[in-house]
C-alpha cells in the first residue's frame, strides 16, 4: 500500500493485494485481487513503540473453480490492531495481533458467500515492515 500522513498520527492510503492458489491433483485454481482504501491512526507508547489501528475497505474480484473457473466480485471490510517498533531512519516493524473482518464474494449467476474472521489468535497474526519517506523540502 501507499499512504499519506494527514498529521503526525493519522495515515490514509490505497492498497492492492492478490492471491493465487492451485491444487493440481483436483485441477482447482483460485485467483483473487483486491484494491481499496485504508485509514490508520496511531499513538506512541514510549520512545520506540506504536499502538496502531487499521481499517480497510476493498473491492474484490477474481475466479475460482475445478476445471472451468467461475468469476466473482465482492468486497472486504477489515479492522485490526498492530504493534509497531520504530527502527530509525523511517523504518518500522509492524505486528498484527488480531482481526475483525468480512469477505463477501458473489460468483456471476450465484449466491453471495460471507467469510467472517474475528479474534486474537495465531490465525490473525501477521507481520510487515514499512518505510516513511519525507518528501517536503527543508528550509
C-alpha positions in Angstrom: 0.0 0.0 0.0 0.9 3.6 -0.3 -0.2 6.1 2.4 -0.1 9.8 3.3 0.2 11.2 6.8 -2.5 13.8 7.3 -0.9 14.7 10.6 1.6 13.0 12.9 -0.7 10.2 14.0 -3.2 9.6 11.2 -2.4 7.9 7.9 -4.7 7.3 4.9 -3.8 5.3 1.8 -4.6 3.0 -1.0 -3.8 -0.7 -1.3 -3.7 -3.5 -3.8 -3.2 -7.2 -3.0 -3.5 -10.5 -4.9 -3.6 -14.2 -4.0 -3.2 -17.2 -6.3 -3.7 -20.9 -5.3 -3.6 -24.1 -7.3 -4.2 -27.7 -6.4 -3.1 -29.8 -9.4 -4.4 -33.1 -8.1 -8.1 -31.9 -8.4 -7.4 -29.2 -11.1 -8.6 -26.4 -8.7 -7.4 -22.9 -9.1 -8.2 -19.7 -7.2 -7.2 -16.1 -8.1 -8.2 -13.1 -6.1 -7.4 -9.4 -6.5 -8.4 -6.6 -4.1 -7.9 -2.8 -4.2 -9.2 -0.2 -1.8 -8.6 2.5 0.8 -7.4 2.4 4.4 -7.2 4.6 7.4 -4.6 4.0 10.2 -4.5 6.1 13.4 -1.6 5.5 15.8 -0.3 6.6 19.2 3.2 6.4 20.7 3.9 4.0 23.6 7.3 5.2 24.9 10.1 6.2 22.6 10.2 3.2 20.2 6.8 1.6 20.1 3.4 2.5 18.5 -0.1 1.2 19.0 -1.7 1.2 15.6 -5.2 0.5 14.3 -6.1 0.0 10.7 -9.4 0.0 8.9 -9.6 -1.3 5.2 -12.4 -1.2 2.6 -11.6 -3.2 -0.5 -13.3 -4.1 -3.8 -12.5 -7.8 -4.6 -12.5 -9.7 -7.9 -11.2 -13.0 -9.2 -12.0 -16.5 -10.3 -12.2 -20.0 -8.7 -13.2 -23.5 -9.6 -12.4 -27.0 -10.5 -11.7 -27.3 -14.3 -13.7 -24.3 -15.5 -13.2 -21.3 -13.4 -16.1 -19.0 -12.3 -15.6 -15.3 -12.0 -16.6 -13.5 -8.8 -16.7 -9.9 -7.4 -17.3 -8.6 -3.9 -15.8 -6.6 -1.0 -13.7 -7.0 2.1 -14.1 -4.9 5.2 -11.4 -5.3 7.9 -10.2 -3.7 11.1 -7.2 -4.8 13.1 -4.7 -3.7 15.8 -1.0 -3.6 15.4 2.1 -3.0 17.5 4.8 -1.0 15.7 8.5 -0.9 16.6 10.4 2.1 15.3 13.8 1.1 13.9 15.1 4.5 12.9 15.5 6.4 9.6 11.8 6.0 8.8 11.7 2.1 9.1 9.2 0.3 11.3 8.3 -3.3 12.0 4.6 -3.9 12.5 2.9 -6.9 14.1 -0.8 -7.5 13.6 -2.2 -9.4 16.5 -6.0 -9.5 15.9 -8.6 -9.0 13.3 -12.3 -8.4 12.7 -13.2 -8.8 9.0 -15.8 -9.9 6.5 -15.1 -11.0 2.9 -18.2 -11.2 0.8 -17.9 -12.6 -2.7 -20.6 -13.3 -5.3 -20.0 -15.6 -8.3 -21.7 -14.5 -11.6 -25.1 -16.0 -11.5 -24.6 -17.4 -8.0 -25.3 -16.5 -4.4 -23.1 -14.4 -2.1 -20.9 -16.0 0.5 -19.5 -14.3 3.6 -16.3 -15.3 5.4 -16.1 -13.7 8.8 -12.9 -13.6 10.9 -12.8 -12.3 14.4 -10.3 -12.9 17.2 -7.0 -12.5 18.8 -5.2 -15.7 17.8 -2.3 -17.1 15.8 -4.5 -17.3 12.7 -4.9 -13.5 12.8 -1.2 -12.8 13.4 0.8 -11.0 10.7 4.0 -9.0 10.4 5.3 -6.5 8.0 7.8 -3.7 7.5 7.2 -0.1 6.5 9.3 2.9 5.4 8.3 6.5 5.7 9.7 9.0 3.2 9.7 12.7 3.9 9.0 14.5 0.6 8.8 18.0 2.0 11.6 20.4 1.2 13.7 21.5 4.2 14.1 25.3 4.8 
